């Protein structure tokens, strides 16, 4: 899967999780993934 597709999916998931307090752990993990996307080759 291309890097741009992964970035888009992560971003879409983060947008979907906004305001869903039950999923705070997943949102935090997605934040970590987003920060590390630059390291994908």
Residue pairs with C-beta under 8 A, 6 or more apart in sequence:
3 37
3 40
6 37
6 40
7 34
7 37
10 30
10 33
10 34
10 37
11 34
13 26
13 30
14 27
14 30
14 31
14 34
17 23
17 26
17 27
17 30
20 27
